[in-house]
C-alpha cells in the first residue's frame, strides 16, 4: 500500500533527523530542499525545529530570487509570523497537509504585526516580496516538496 504523501514527508523528515527528537547539538543545522509550484522552483533552507523557526530569515540583508525558507511544523494548525529583526520585505504562503496553498500574505520588514494563516497549515514558505504575484501563484495552487540532506 502506498503511503499518503504527508506520511511520506513525515517519514522523510524523521529519517533525515529533522524531527522534534533531534539531539540538541544538531537542532540548528538546516537541511535544504526545493518547493515546486507549477513550473517555478524555490531552493529553500528548511526550518523544522523551534530554534530554527524562531531564527527564520532574521538579519538577512537580501533574499536572492528563487530562494527562501520553508518552515515545517509537526502538526497542521493556525500559525503566526512576525518580522521583528527581519530586514527584507517578504511574501509568505501557508501550505496545508494536502500540499495546497491556503493563504498568501505580504510582510513588511522590522514590524511586530502578526501574520496569521487564514486556515490551518503544516508548512510556511517565505520568499522575497512580490515573488508569488510575479509568477501568478495563488491560494489553492498545489506544491511539491523535495527534501535533501542537511
N, C-alpha and C positions, 0 to 999 in steps of 0.2 A: 504494500500500500504506500502510495506517495504521500510524504508529509506535506501539510499545508505550508504555504510559503513563509508565514510568520514563524512557524515552528522551525523551519529550515534556518531562517535568520537567527533565531534564538539559539539554536544548536550551534551554528557557526560562531556566534559571539562567545558562547561558553568554551568552545574548543580553542578559540584564539586568545582566551584569557581576558576578554573584555567585560565579563560579567561582574556582578557585585562581590563575588568571593575572591577577588584578586588579593595577592599578598600586598601589604600596604606599601612596600617599596616600589611596586610596579604600577601603582594607581595613576600616576601622572604621565606614563608613557602612552602616547596616542598612536593608534593604528591609522592607516589610510584606507580610502575607499573611493568608489565612484557612485554618483547618483545620476541616473539616466532618466531624462524627461523628454519623451518624444525623440527628436533627432539631436537633442542637446545633452552634453555630459558635463558634470561638475566634478572635479577632483576635490575630495574633501578630507579634512582631518576629522577623526571621529572622537567625540567627547562622550564617553559612556559611563564614567564614574562621577560621583558627586563633585569631587575636586576639579575634574576636567570640565564639567558642565559649568561650574562656578567661574572658572577662568575664561572659558569661551574665547572670544576674539578680542579680549581686553588688550589695551596698549598697542595694538597694531596700527601702523601708520597708513597702510593701504591693504586692500584685498584685490589681488590680481583677478582679471576677468577669467571666468571659468573655474574659479576655486572658491572654497567656502568651508563651512564646518557643519557636520551632521551631529546633532545631539540625539543620543539613543537613550530611551528610558526603559525601565524594567516592566512597566505596565502602561497601557493606554489610559490616559487621564487628561484633564484640562491642565495645561502648563502655561506659566507666565515667564516672560523675559523682560529685562530692562537693559539700558545701555550705559550704566554707570562705568566710567573708566574705559569706554569703548570710543575710539576716536573717529571711526569711519561710519558713515550712514549705511544701513543695511536693510535688505529685504529678508523677511522670514516666512517660510512656508511650513505650516504644520501638516504632518502626514500621519494618517491613521494606520492601524494594524493591517488594513487591506491594501496598503500602499497607494492610497488616494490622497491628494492634497485637499484638506478640509478648510484651510484658511491661509490667506497671504496678507501680510501687513508690512508697512514700511516703518523703519525705526530711525529716529534722528540720534546723532551722537551725543554722548555726555548728558543723558537725561535719566531720571529715575521713574519716568512714566512706565506703567506696566503695559505690556503687550500680551494679552491672554488669548489663547486659542479659542475660536468660536465653538469648536467641538472637541471631544477627546482626541488626543494624538499620542502616538508612540515615538515619533521622530519629529525633529525640527531641523530645517535646513536654512542656514544663513549664507547669503551671498551679498555682493555689493548692491547698493540701492539701484533699482531700475532694471536689474538683470531679468527678472521674471516678465515684466511688461514688454521689454525689448524683444523677447522671444515668444511672446504670446502665451506664456504659461498661465493657466487659470485654475481656480478652485474646481475640483472634480477630475483633473488630469491625474493619470496614473504615473507612478515612478518605479524604477527598478533600482535596487541597492546591491552593490557589489563590494564586499569587504576583502581587504588584503591583510597580510600580516603586519604587525606593528613593532 
